[in-house]
Structures are given as structure tokens and as C-alpha cells.
Amino acid sequence: MYQFLYRIISTPFGYVMRFIYEFVGNYALSLFLFALLVKVLMLPMTIKQKRTMMEQQRIQPMIQKIQKTYARDQRRMQEELQNLYDREGVSPMAGCGSMLLTFPILIGLYGVIIQPLTYFMQISGDQIAQIKGRAQLFRADFGCEIGNIVVFL
């Protein structure tokens, strides 16, 4: 199940990175531009998170005062906190939505970077297994292993 969701999230990012690669022709540069593009796309969400955090810090002394005043009456404390949020125009959950959207973007970015053959080159798992098998044959036929070093003859 997780692999399926991971593939759904990472595949579109692989196509975008492949497009960037075909435009610039350098894998390292395309990786840098891809990460930069993702960062620019996430900038509005980052700004919203920072604003929400600053608003929360601004009203933090008032929140602490309410918590001290109504420490024994949880219901009343919750009502007063809600009134404070309404009065100040602050939503305690405003930053959560943008953080929830940021997570799949980072997962997609991670997938493209960590599995470039699958998502960037669009090579299937069976083809990757064949490539690995050929590499093992190549080492067995033409290579000599000395300790941890493989010497090709």
C-alpha cells in the first residue's frame, strides 16, 4: 500500500525532473534546478507557516495568562482561549494545512532523488533487476575480488 502511494507521489516529480534534464542536459544541474523549483513552489506555504507561527508567538503571553487563571476549570479555559483566538483573528490550526501539503511534496522529491532509475529514467523494477544481474555476471566473468576491491581484468 505504501509503495503504491509512494509511486503515485514520486512519478510526476520524475517526469518534471526528466523534462528539466532534457532542457539542460546535465543530471547534477537538473537535480539542482529541480530542487530549486520545488523550493520556489513551496515558498507561499512556508510564508504562511511563518506568519502563523509569529501570530502564535504574539498572543502567547495572553494564552499563558488564561491558562494560569483557569488552570482548574478546563472547560472555561477552552472557551476563553477560543474567544482570544476569535478576537485576535488567529487560527491555531492555520499552519497545519500547509504542513500537510508540504509532506507529500518532500516525499516525492525524496523518491526522485533516492531512486533515479525508477522515477527519473522510468526504468521498471524488472529491468533494474536485469541490469543488476548483468553487472553480477560481468564481475564474475571478468573481475577478480581482492578483499573489498574488485579488479577488472
Phi and psi in radians as a Rosetta constraint file:
Dihedral C 1 N 2 CA 2 C 2 CIRCULARHARMONIC -1.147 0.35
Dihedral N 2 CA 2 C 2 N 3 CIRCULARHARMONIC -0.673 0.35
Dihedral C 2 N 3 CA 3 C 3 CIRCULARHARMONIC -1.076 0.35
Dihedral N 3 CA 3 C 3 N 4 CIRCULARHARMONIC -0.666 0.35
Dihedral C 3 N 4 CA 4 C 4 CIRCULARHARMONIC -1.116 0.35
Dihedral N 4 CA 4 C 4 N 5 CIRCULARHARMONIC -0.821 0.35
Dihedral C 4 N 5 CA 5 C 5 CIRCULARHARMONIC -1.139 0.35
Dihedral N 5 CA 5 C 5 N 6 CIRCULARHARMONIC -0.694 0.35
Dihedral C 5 N 6 CA 6 C 6 CIRCULARHARMONIC -1.056 0.35
Dihedral N 6 CA 6 C 6 N 7 CIRCULARHARMONIC -0.756 0.35
Dihedral C 6 N 7 CA 7 C 7 CIRCULARHARMONIC -1.169 0.35
Dihedral N 7 CA 7 C 7 N 8 CIRCULARHARMONIC -0.698 0.35
Dihedral C 7 N 8 CA 8 C 8 CIRCULARHARMONIC -1.092 0.35
Dihedral N 8 CA 8 C 8 N 9 CIRCULARHARMONIC -0.682 0.35
Dihedral C 8 N 9 CA 9 C 9 CIRCULARHARMONIC -1.313 0.35
Dihedral N 9 CA 9 C 9 N 10 CIRCULARHARMONIC -0.720 0.35
Dihedral C 9 N 10 CA 10 C 10 CIRCULARHARMONIC -1.399 0.35
Dihedral N 10 CA 10 C 10 N 11 CIRCULARHARMONIC -0.509 0.35
Dihedral C 10 N 11 CA 11 C 11 CIRCULARHARMONIC -1.047 0.35
Dihedral N 11 CA 11 C 11 N 12 CIRCULARHARMONIC -0.830 0.35
Dihedral C 11 N 12 CA 12 C 12 CIRCULARHARMONIC -1.078 0.35
Dihedral N 12 CA 12 C 12 N 13 CIRCULARHARMONIC -0.611 0.35
Dihedral C 12 N 13 CA 13 C 13 CIRCULARHARMONIC -1.139 0.35
Dihedral N 13 CA 13 C 13 N 14 CIRCULARHARMONIC -0.623 0.35
Dihedral C 13 N 14 CA 14 C 14 CIRCULARHARMONIC -1.094 0.35
Dihedral N 14 CA 14 C 14 N 15 CIRCULARHARMONIC -0.714 0.35
Dihedral C 14 N 15 CA 15 C 15 CIRCULARHARMONIC -1.128 0.35
Dihedral N 15 CA 15 C 15 N 16 CIRCULARHARMONIC -0.701 0.35
Dihedral C 15 N 16 CA 16 C 16 CIRCULARHARMONIC -1.126 0.35
Dihedral N 16 CA 16 C 16 N 17 CIRCULARHARMONIC -0.774 0.35
Dihedral C 16 N 17 CA 17 C 17 CIRCULARHARMONIC -1.155 0.35
Dihedral N 17 CA 17 C 17 N 18 CIRCULARHARMONIC -0.648 0.35
Dihedral C 17 N 18 CA 18 C 18 CIRCULARHARMONIC -1.101 0.35
Dihedral N 18 CA 18 C 18 N 19 CIRCULARHARMONIC -0.709 0.35
Dihedral C 18 N 19 CA 19 C 19 CIRCULARHARMONIC -1.067 0.35
Dihedral N 19 CA 19 C 19 N 20 CIRCULARHARMONIC -0.783 0.35
Dihedral C 19 N 20 CA 20 C 20 CIRCULARHARMONIC -1.100 0.35
Dihedral N 20 CA 20 C 20 N 21 CIRCULARHARMONIC -0.714 0.35
Dihedral C 20 N 21 CA 21 C 21 CIRCULARHARMONIC -1.093 0.35
Dihedral N 21 CA 21 C 21 N 22 CIRCULARHARMONIC -0.756 0.35
Dihedral C 21 N 22 CA 22 C 22 CIRCULARHARMONIC -1.145 0.35
Dihedral N 22 CA 22 C 22 N 23 CIRCULARHARMONIC -0.463 0.35
Dihedral C 22 N 23 CA 23 C 23 CIRCULARHARMONIC -1.356 0.35
Dihedral N 23 CA 23 C 23 N 24 CIRCULARHARMONIC -0.774 0.35
Dihedral C 23 N 24 CA 24 C 24 CIRCULARHARMONIC -1.698 0.35
Dihedral N 24 CA 24 C 24 N 25 CIRCULARHARMONIC -0.496 0.35
Dihedral C 24 N 25 CA 25 C 25 CIRCULARHARMONIC 1.385 0.35
Dihedral N 25 CA 25 C 25 N 26 CIRCULARHARMONIC 0.221 0.35
Dihedral C 25 N 26 CA 26 C 26 CIRCULARHARMONIC -2.363 0.35
Dihedral N 26 CA 26 C 26 N 27 CIRCULARHARMONIC 2.188 0.35
Dihedral C 26 N 27 CA 27 C 27 CIRCULARHARMONIC -1.123 0.35
Dihedral N 27 CA 27 C 27 N 28 CIRCULARHARMONIC -0.789 0.35
Dihedral C 27 N 28 CA 28 C 28 CIRCULARHARMONIC -1.110 0.35
Dihedral N 28 CA 28 C 28 N 29 CIRCULARHARMONIC -0.752 0.35
Dihedral C 28 N 29 CA 29 C 29 CIRCULARHARMONIC -1.168 0.35
Dihedral N 29 CA 29 C 29 N 30 CIRCULARHARMONIC -0.681 0.35
Dihedral C 29 N 30 CA 30 C 30 CIRCULARHARMONIC -1.162 0.35
Dihedral N 30 CA 30 C 30 N 31 CIRCULARHARMONIC -0.636 0.35
Dihedral C 30 N 31 CA 31 C 31 CIRCULARHARMONIC -1.113 0.35
Dihedral N 31 CA 31 C 31 N 32 CIRCULARHARMONIC -0.759 0.35
Dihedral C 31 N 32 CA 32 C 32 CIRCULARHARMONIC -1.103 0.35
Dihedral N 32 CA 32 C 32 N 33 CIRCULARHARMONIC -0.824 0.35
Dihedral C 32 N 33 CA 33 C 33 CIRCULARHARMONIC -1.139 0.35
Dihedral N 33 CA 33 C 33 N 34 CIRCULARHARMONIC -0.636 0.35
Dihedral C 33 N 34 CA 34 C 34 CIRCULARHARMONIC -1.110 0.35
Dihedral N 34 CA 34 C 34 N 35 CIRCULARHARMONIC -0.814 0.35
Dihedral C 34 N 35 CA 35 C 35 CIRCULARHARMONIC -1.109 0.35
Dihedral N 35 CA 35 C 35 N 36 CIRCULARHARMONIC -0.667 0.35
Dihedral C 35 N 36 CA 36 C 36 CIRCULARHARMONIC -1.131 0.35
Dihedral N 36 CA 36 C 36 N 37 CIRCULARHARMONIC -0.730 0.35
Dihedral C 36 N 37 CA 37 C 37 CIRCULARHARMONIC -1.076 0.35
Dihedral N 37 CA 37 C 37 N 38 CIRCULARHARMONIC -0.772 0.35
Dihedral C 37 N 38 CA 38 C 38 CIRCULARHARMONIC -1.086 0.35
Dihedral N 38 CA 38 C 38 N 39 CIRCULARHARMONIC -0.734 0.35
Dihedral C 38 N 39 CA 39 C 39 CIRCULARHARMONIC -1.094 0.35
Dihedral N 39 CA 39 C 39 N 40 CIRCULARHARMONIC -0.737 0.35
Dihedral C 39 N 40 CA 40 C 40 CIRCULARHARMONIC -1.148 0.35
Dihedral N 40 CA 40 C 40 N 41 CIRCULARHARMONIC -0.700 0.35
Dihedral C 40 N 41 CA 41 C 41 CIRCULARHARMONIC -1.164 0.35
Dihedral N 41 CA 41 C 41 N 42 CIRCULARHARMONIC -0.518 0.35
Dihedral C 41 N 42 CA 42 C 42 CIRCULARHARMONIC -1.516 0.35
Dihedral N 42 CA 42 C 42 N 43 CIRCULARHARMONIC -0.124 0.35
Dihedral C 42 N 43 CA 43 C 43 CIRCULARHARMONIC -1.004 0.35
Dihedral N 43 CA 43 C 43 N 44 CIRCULARHARMONIC -0.798 0.35
Dihedral C 43 N 44 CA 44 C 44 CIRCULARHARMONIC -1.040 0.35
Dihedral N 44 CA 44 C 44 N 45 CIRCULARHARMONIC -0.668 0.35
Dihedral C 44 N 45 CA 45 C 45 CIRCULARHARMONIC -1.191 0.35
Dihedral N 45 CA 45 C 45 N 46 CIRCULARHARMONIC -0.660 0.35
Dihedral C 45 N 46 CA 46 C 46 CIRCULARHARMONIC -1.129 0.35
Dihedral N 46 CA 46 C 46 N 47 CIRCULARHARMONIC -0.729 0.35
Dihedral C 46 N 47 CA 47 C 47 CIRCULARHARMONIC -1.093 0.35
Dihedral N 47 CA 47 C 47 N 48 CIRCULARHARMONIC -0.750 0.35
Dihedral C 47 N 48 CA 48 C 48 CIRCULARHARMONIC -1.085 0.35
Dihedral N 48 CA 48 C 48 N 49 CIRCULARHARMONIC -0.736 0.35
Dihedral C 48 N 49 CA 49 C 49 CIRCULARHARMONIC -1.084 0.35
Dihedral N 49 CA 49 C 49 N 50 CIRCULARHARMONIC -0.750 0.35
Dihedral C 49 N 50 CA 50 C 50 CIRCULARHARMONIC -1.133 0.35
Dihedral N 50 CA 50 C 50 N 51 CIRCULARHARMONIC -0.722 0.35
Dihedral C 50 N 51 CA 51 C 51 CIRCULARHARMONIC -1.079 0.35
Dihedral N 51 CA 51 C 51 N 52 CIRCULARHARMONIC -0.795 0.35
Dihedral C 51 N 52 CA 52 C 52 CIRCULARHARMONIC -1.062 0.35
Dihedral N 52 CA 52 C 52 N 53 CIRCULARHARMONIC -0.739 0.35
Dihedral C 52 N 53 CA 53 C 53 CIRCULARHARMONIC -1.108 0.35
Dihedral N 53 CA 53 C 53 N 54 CIRCULARHARMONIC -0.711 0.35
Dihedral C 53 N 54 CA 54 C 54 CIRCULARHARMONIC -1.165 0.35
Dihedral N 54 CA 54 C 54 N 55 CIRCULARHARMONIC -0.686 0.35
Dihedral C 54 N 55 CA 55 C 55 CIRCULARHARMONIC -1.119 0.35
Dihedral N 55 CA 55 C 55 N 56 CIRCULARHARMONIC -0.715 0.35
Dihedral C 55 N 56 CA 56 C 56 CIRCULARHARMONIC -1.104 0.35
Dihedral N 56 CA 56 C 56 N 57 CIRCULARHARMONIC -0.709 0.35
Dihedral C 56 N 57 CA 57 C 57 CIRCULARHARMONIC -1.166 0.35
Dihedral N 57 CA 57 C 57 N 58 CIRCULARHARMONIC -0.616 0.35
Dihedral C 57 N 58 CA 58 C 58 CIRCULARHARMONIC -1.106 0.35
Dihedral N 58 CA 58 C 58 N 59 CIRCULARHARMONIC -0.701 0.35
Dihedral C 58 N 59 CA 59 C 59 CIRCULARHARMONIC -1.660 0.35
Dihedral N 59 CA 59 C 59 N 60 CIRCULARHARMONIC 0.057 0.35
Dihedral C 59 N 60 CA 60 C 60 CIRCULARHARMONIC -0.995 0.35
Dihedral N 60 CA 60 C 60 N 61 CIRCULARHARMONIC -0.722 0.35
Dihedral C 60 N 61 CA 61 C 61 CIRCULARHARMONIC -1.069 0.35
Dihedral N 61 CA 61 C 61 N 62 CIRCULARHARMONIC -0.651 0.35
Dihedral C 61 N 62 CA 62 C 62 CIRCULARHARMONIC -1.173 0.35
Dihedral N 62 CA 62 C 62 N 63 CIRCULARHARMONIC -0.662 0.35
Dihedral C 62 N 63 CA 63 C 63 CIRCULARHARMONIC -1.114 0.35
Dihedral N 63 CA 63 C 63 N 64 CIRCULARHARMONIC -0.771 0.35
Dihedral C 63 N 64 CA 64 C 64 CIRCULARHARMONIC -1.127 0.35
Dihedral N 64 CA 64 C 64 N 65 CIRCULARHARMONIC -0.645 0.35
Dihedral C 64 N 65 CA 65 C 65 CIRCULARHARMONIC -1.111 0.35
Dihedral N 65 CA 65 C 65 N 66 CIRCULARHARMONIC -0.770 0.35
Dihedral C 65 N 66 CA 66 C 66 CIRCULARHARMONIC -1.106 0.35
Dihedral N 66 CA 66 C 66 N 67 CIRCULARHARMONIC -0.722 0.35
Dihedral C 66 N 67 CA 67 C 67 CIRCULARHARMONIC -1.125 0.35
Dihedral N 67 CA 67 C 67 N 68 CIRCULARHARMONIC -0.648 0.35
Dihedral C 67 N 68 CA 68 C 68 CIRCULARHARMONIC -1.239 0.35
Dihedral N 68 CA 68 C 68 N 69 CIRCULARHARMONIC -0.722 0.35
Dihedral C 68 N 69 CA 69 C 69 CIRCULARHARMONIC -1.141 0.35
Dihedral N 69 CA 69 C 69 N 70 CIRCULARHARMONIC -0.759 0.35
Dihedral C 69 N 70 CA 70 C 70 CIRCULARHARMONIC -1.948 0.35
Dihedral N 70 CA 70 C 70 N 71 CIRCULARHARMONIC 0.669 0.35
Dihedral C 70 N 71 CA 71 C 71 CIRCULARHARMONIC -1.073 0.35
Dihedral N 71 CA 71 C 71 N 72 CIRCULARHARMONIC -0.538 0.35
Dihedral C 71 N 72 CA 72 C 72 CIRCULARHARMONIC -1.611 0.35
Dihedral N 72 CA 72 C 72 N 73 CIRCULARHARMONIC -0.248 0.35
Dihedral C 72 N 73 CA 73 C 73 CIRCULARHARMONIC -2.073 0.35
Dihedral N 73 CA 73 C 73 N 74 CIRCULARHARMONIC 1.604 0.35
Dihedral C 73 N 74 CA 74 C 74 CIRCULARHARMONIC -1.098 0.35
Dihedral N 74 CA 74 C 74 N 75 CIRCULARHARMONIC -0.707 0.35
Dihedral C 74 N 75 CA 75 C 75 CIRCULARHARMONIC -1.080 0.35
Dihedral N 75 CA 75 C 75 N 76 CIRCULARHARMONIC -0.823 0.35
Dihedral C 75 N 76 CA 76 C 76 CIRCULARHARMONIC -1.135 0.35
Dihedral N 76 CA 76 C 76 N 77 CIRCULARHARMONIC -0.671 0.35
Dihedral C 76 N 77 CA 77 C 77 CIRCULARHARMONIC -1.097 0.35
Dihedral N 77 CA 77 C 77 N 78 CIRCULARHARMONIC -0.750 0.35
Dihedral C 77 N 78 CA 78 C 78 CIRCULARHARMONIC -1.104 0.35
Dihedral N 78 CA 78 C 78 N 79 CIRCULARHARMONIC -0.699 0.35
Dihedral C 78 N 79 CA 79 C 79 CIRCULARHARMONIC -1.109 0.35
Dihedral N 79 CA 79 C 79 N 80 CIRCULARHARMONIC -0.785 0.35
Dihedral C 79 N 80 CA 80 C 80 CIRCULARHARMONIC -1.150 0.35
Dihedral N 80 CA 80 C 80 N 81 CIRCULARHARMONIC -0.683 0.35
Dihedral C 80 N 81 CA 81 C 81 CIRCULARHARMONIC -1.113 0.35
Dihedral N 81 CA 81 C 81 N 82 CIRCULARHARMONIC -0.723 0.35
Dihedral C 81 N 82 CA 82 C 82 CIRCULARHARMONIC -1.127 0.35
Dihedral N 82 CA 82 C 82 N 83 CIRCULARHARMONIC -0.718 0.35
Dihedral C 82 N 83 CA 83 C 83 CIRCULARHARMONIC -1.074 0.35
Dihedral N 83 CA 83 C 83 N 84 CIRCULARHARMONIC -0.711 0.35
Dihedral C 83 N 84 CA 84 C 84 CIRCULARHARMONIC -1.086 0.35
Dihedral N 84 CA 84 C 84 N 85 CIRCULARHARMONIC -0.821 0.35
Dihedral C 84 N 85 CA 85 C 85 CIRCULARHARMONIC -1.058 0.35
Dihedral N 85 CA 85 C 85 N 86 CIRCULARHARMONIC -0.741 0.35
Dihedral C 85 N 86 CA 86 C 86 CIRCULARHARMONIC -1.137 0.35
Dihedral N 86 CA 86 C 86 N 87 CIRCULARHARMONIC -0.779 0.35
Dihedral C 86 N 87 CA 87 C 87 CIRCULARHARMONIC -1.127 0.35
Dihedral N 87 CA 87 C 87 N 88 CIRCULARHARMONIC -0.698 0.35
Dihedral C 87 N 88 CA 88 C 88 CIRCULARHARMONIC -1.536 0.35
Dihedral N 88 CA 88 C 88 N 89 CIRCULARHARMONIC -0.161 0.35
Dihedral C 88 N 89 CA 89 C 89 CIRCULARHARMONIC 1.249 0.35
Dihedral N 89 CA 89 C 89 N 90 CIRCULARHARMONIC 0.562 0.35
Dihedral C 89 N 90 CA 90 C 90 CIRCULARHARMONIC -1.956 0.35
Dihedral N 90 CA 90 C 90 N 91 CIRCULARHARMONIC 2.358 0.35
Dihedral C 90 N 91 CA 91 C 91 CIRCULARHARMONIC -1.875 0.35
Dihedral N 91 CA 91 C 91 N 92 CIRCULARHARMONIC 2.130 0.35
Dihedral C 91 N 92 CA 92 C 92 CIRCULARHARMONIC -1.158 0.35
Dihedral N 92 CA 92 C 92 N 93 CIRCULARHARMONIC -0.323 0.35
Dihedral C 92 N 93 CA 93 C 93 CIRCULARHARMONIC -1.838 0.35
Dihedral N 93 CA 93 C 93 N 94 CIRCULARHARMONIC 0.159 0.35
Dihedral C 93 N 94 CA 94 C 94 CIRCULARHARMONIC -1.104 0.35
Dihedral N 94 CA 94 C 94 N 95 CIRCULARHARMONIC -0.637 0.35
Dihedral C 94 N 95 CA 95 C 95 CIRCULARHARMONIC -1.378 0.35
Dihedral N 95 CA 95 C 95 N 96 CIRCULARHARMONIC -0.271 0.35
Dihedral C 95 N 96 CA 96 C 96 CIRCULARHARMONIC -1.211 0.35
Dihedral N 96 CA 96 C 96 N 97 CIRCULARHARMONIC -0.678 0.35
Dihedral C 96 N 97 CA 97 C 97 CIRCULARHARMONIC -1.083 0.35
Dihedral N 97 CA 97 C 97 N 98 CIRCULARHARMONIC -0.766 0.35
Dihedral C 97 N 98 CA 98 C 98 CIRCULARHARMONIC -1.226 0.35
Dihedral N 98 CA 98 C 98 N 99 CIRCULARHARMONIC -0.548 0.35
Dihedral C 98 N 99 CA 99 C 99 CIRCULARHARMONIC -1.202 0.35
Dihedral N 99 CA 99 C 99 N 100 CIRCULARHARMONIC -0.644 0.35
Dihedral C 99 N 100 CA 100 C 100 CIRCULARHARMONIC -1.175 0.35
Dihedral N 100 CA 100 C 100 N 101 CIRCULARHARMONIC -0.534 0.35
Dihedral C 100 N 101 CA 101 C 101 CIRCULARHARMONIC -1.354 0.35
Dihedral N 101 CA 101 C 101 N 102 CIRCULARHARMONIC -0.545 0.35
Dihedral C 101 N 102 CA 102 C 102 CIRCULARHARMONIC -1.169 0.35
Dihedral N 102 CA 102 C 102 N 103 CIRCULARHARMONIC -0.637 0.35
Dihedral C 102 N 103 CA 103 C 103 CIRCULARHARMONIC -1.028 0.35
Dihedral N 103 CA 103 C 103 N 104 CIRCULARHARMONIC -0.887 0.35
Dihedral C 103 N 104 CA 104 C 104 CIRCULARHARMONIC -1.083 0.35
Dihedral N 104 CA 104 C 104 N 105 CIRCULARHARMONIC -0.574 0.35
Dihedral C 104 N 105 CA 105 C 105 CIRCULARHARMONIC -1.127 0.35
Dihedral N 105 CA 105 C 105 N 106 CIRCULARHARMONIC -0.768 0.35
Dihedral C 105 N 106 CA 106 C 106 CIRCULARHARMONIC -1.167 0.35
Dihedral N 106 CA 106 C 106 N 107 CIRCULARHARMONIC -0.625 0.35
Dihedral C 106 N 107 CA 107 C 107 CIRCULARHARMONIC -1.118 0.35
Dihedral N 107 CA 107 C 107 N 108 CIRCULARHARMONIC -0.755 0.35
Dihedral C 107 N 108 CA 108 C 108 CIRCULARHARMONIC -1.100 0.35
Dihedral N 108 CA 108 C 108 N 109 CIRCULARHARMONIC -0.752 0.35
Dihedral C 108 N 109 CA 109 C 109 CIRCULARHARMONIC -1.078 0.35
Dihedral N 109 CA 109 C 109 N 110 CIRCULARHARMONIC -0.778 0.35
Dihedral C 109 N 110 CA 110 C 110 CIRCULARHARMONIC -1.063 0.35
Dihedral N 110 CA 110 C 110 N 111 CIRCULARHARMONIC -0.751 0.35
Dihedral C 110 N 111 CA 111 C 111 CIRCULARHARMONIC -1.067 0.35
Dihedral N 111 CA 111 C 111 N 112 CIRCULARHARMONIC -0.736 0.35
Dihedral C 111 N 112 CA 112 C 112 CIRCULARHARMONIC -1.184 0.35
Dihedral N 112 CA 112 C 112 N 113 CIRCULARHARMONIC -0.676 0.35
Dihedral C 112 N 113 CA 113 C 113 CIRCULARHARMONIC -1.289 0.35
Dihedral N 113 CA 113 C 113 N 114 CIRCULARHARMONIC -0.702 0.35
Dihedral C 113 N 114 CA 114 C 114 CIRCULARHARMONIC -1.446 0.35
Dihedral N 114 CA 114 C 114 N 115 CIRCULARHARMONIC -0.442 0.35
Dihedral C 114 N 115 CA 115 C 115 CIRCULARHARMONIC -2.251 0.35
Dihedral N 115 CA 115 C 115 N 116 CIRCULARHARMONIC 1.206 0.35
Dihedral C 115 N 116 CA 116 C 116 CIRCULARHARMONIC -1.174 0.35
Dihedral N 116 CA 116 C 116 N 117 CIRCULARHARMONIC -0.533 0.35
Dihedral C 116 N 117 CA 117 C 117 CIRCULARHARMONIC -1.131 0.35
Dihedral N 117 CA 117 C 117 N 118 CIRCULARHARMONIC -0.673 0.35
Dihedral C 117 N 118 CA 118 C 118 CIRCULARHARMONIC -1.320 0.35
Dihedral N 118 CA 118 C 118 N 119 CIRCULARHARMONIC -0.859 0.35
Dihedral C 118 N 119 CA 119 C 119 CIRCULARHARMONIC -1.704 0.35
Dihedral N 119 CA 119 C 119 N 120 CIRCULARHARMONIC -0.530 0.35
Dihedral C 119 N 120 CA 120 C 120 CIRCULARHARMONIC -1.543 0.35
Dihedral N 120 CA 120 C 120 N 121 CIRCULARHARMONIC -0.846 0.35
Dihedral C 120 N 121 CA 121 C 121 CIRCULARHARMONIC -1.552 0.35
Dihedral N 121 CA 121 C 121 N 122 CIRCULARHARMONIC -0.163 0.35
Dihedral C 121 N 122 CA 122 C 122 CIRCULARHARMONIC 1.010 0.35
Dihedral N 122 CA 122 C 122 N 123 CIRCULARHARMONIC 0.742 0.35
Dihedral C 122 N 123 CA 123 C 123 CIRCULARHARMONIC -1.684 0.35
Dihedral N 123 CA 123 C 123 N 124 CIRCULARHARMONIC 2.308 0.35
Dihedral C 123 N 124 CA 124 C 124 CIRCULARHARMONIC -1.269 0.35
Dihedral N 124 CA 124 C 124 N 125 CIRCULARHARMONIC 2.884 0.35
Dihedral C 124 N 125 CA 125 C 125 CIRCULARHARMONIC -1.075 0.35
Dihedral N 125 CA 125 C 125 N 126 CIRCULARHARMONIC -0.636 0.35
Dihedral C 125 N 126 CA 126 C 126 CIRCULARHARMONIC -1.148 0.35
Dihedral N 126 CA 126 C 126 N 127 CIRCULARHARMONIC -0.727 0.35
Dihedral C 126 N 127 CA 127 C 127 CIRCULARHARMONIC -1.153 0.35
Dihedral N 127 CA 127 C 127 N 128 CIRCULARHARMONIC -0.654 0.35
Dihedral C 127 N 128 CA 128 C 128 CIRCULARHARMONIC -1.127 0.35
Dihedral N 128 CA 128 C 128 N 129 CIRCULARHARMONIC -0.694 0.35
Dihedral C 128 N 129 CA 129 C 129 CIRCULARHARMONIC -1.118 0.35
Dihedral N 129 CA 129 C 129 N 130 CIRCULARHARMONIC -0.676 0.35
Dihedral C 129 N 130 CA 130 C 130 CIRCULARHARMONIC -1.132 0.35
Dihedral N 130 CA 130 C 130 N 131 CIRCULARHARMONIC -0.713 0.35
Dihedral C 130 N 131 CA 131 C 131 CIRCULARHARMONIC -1.102 0.35
Dihedral N 131 CA 131 C 131 N 132 CIRCULARHARMONIC -0.762 0.35
Dihedral C 131 N 132 CA 132 C 132 CIRCULARHARMONIC -1.104 0.35
Dihedral N 132 CA 132 C 132 N 133 CIRCULARHARMONIC -0.705 0.35
Dihedral C 132 N 133 CA 133 C 133 CIRCULARHARMONIC -1.096 0.35
Dihedral N 133 CA 133 C 133 N 134 CIRCULARHARMONIC -0.747 0.35
Dihedral C 133 N 134 CA 134 C 134 CIRCULARHARMONIC -1.125 0.35
Dihedral N 134 CA 134 C 134 N 135 CIRCULARHARMONIC -0.653 0.35
Dihedral C 134 N 135 CA 135 C 135 CIRCULARHARMONIC -1.130 0.35
Dihedral N 135 CA 135 C 135 N 136 CIRCULARHARMONIC -0.680 0.35
Dihedral C 135 N 136 CA 136 C 136 CIRCULARHARMONIC -1.149 0.35
Dihedral N 136 CA 136 C 136 N 137 CIRCULARHARMONIC -0.722 0.35
Dihedral C 136 N 137 CA 137 C 137 CIRCULARHARMONIC -1.089 0.35
Dihedral N 137 CA 137 C 137 N 138 CIRCULARHARMONIC -0.732 0.35
Dihedral C 137 N 138 CA 138 C 138 CIRCULARHARMONIC -1.058 0.35
Dihedral N 138 CA 138 C 138 N 139 CIRCULARHARMONIC -0.766 0.35
Dihedral C 138 N 139 CA 139 C 139 CIRCULARHARMONIC -1.131 0.35
Dihedral N 139 CA 139 C 139 N 140 CIRCULARHARMONIC -0.694 0.35
Dihedral C 139 N 140 CA 140 C 140 CIRCULARHARMONIC -1.218 0.35
Dihedral N 140 CA 140 C 140 N 141 CIRCULARHARMONIC -0.677 0.35
Dihedral C 140 N 141 CA 141 C 141 CIRCULARHARMONIC -1.391 0.35
Dihedral N 141 CA 141 C 141 N 142 CIRCULARHARMONIC -0.673 0.35
Dihedral C 141 N 142 CA 142 C 142 CIRCULARHARMONIC -2.089 0.35
Dihedral N 142 CA 142 C 142 N 143 CIRCULARHARMONIC -0.045 0.35
Dihedral C 142 N 143 CA 143 C 143 CIRCULARHARMONIC -1.959 0.35
Dihedral N 143 CA 143 C 143 N 144 CIRCULARHARMONIC 2.756 0.35
Dihedral C 143 N 144 CA 144 C 144 CIRCULARHARMONIC -2.271 0.35
Dihedral N 144 CA 144 C 144 N 145 CIRCULARHARMONIC 2.158 0.35
Dihedral C 144 N 145 CA 145 C 145 CIRCULARHARMONIC -1.660 0.35
Dihedral N 145 CA 145 C 145 N 146 CIRCULARHARMONIC 2.171 0.35
Dihedral C 145 N 146 CA 146 C 146 CIRCULARHARMONIC -2.110 0.35
Dihedral N 146 CA 146 C 146 N 147 CIRCULARHARMONIC 1.825 0.35
Dihedral C 146 N 147 CA 147 C 147 CIRCULARHARMONIC 1.158 0.35
Dihedral N 147 CA 147 C 147 N 148 CIRCULARHARMONIC -2.136 0.35
Dihedral C 147 N 148 CA 148 C 148 CIRCULARHARMONIC -1.737 0.35
Dihedral N 148 CA 148 C 148 N 149 CIRCULARHARMONIC 0.102 0.35
Dihedral C 148 N 149 CA 149 C 149 CIRCULARHARMONIC -1.848 0.35
Dihedral N 149 CA 149 C 149 N 150 CIRCULARHARMONIC 2.314 0.35
Dihedral C 149 N 150 CA 150 C 150 CIRCULARHARMONIC -1.801 0.35
Dihedral N 150 CA 150 C 150 N 151 CIRCULARHARMONIC 2.141 0.35
Dihedral C 150 N 151 CA 151 C 151 CIRCULARHARMONIC -1.836 0.35
Dihedral N 151 CA 151 C 151 N 152 CIRCULARHARMONIC 2.177 0.35
Dihedral C 151 N 152 CA 152 C 152 CIRCULARHARMONIC -1.606 0.35
Dihedral N 152 CA 152 C 152 N 153 CIRCULARHARMONIC 2.277 0.35
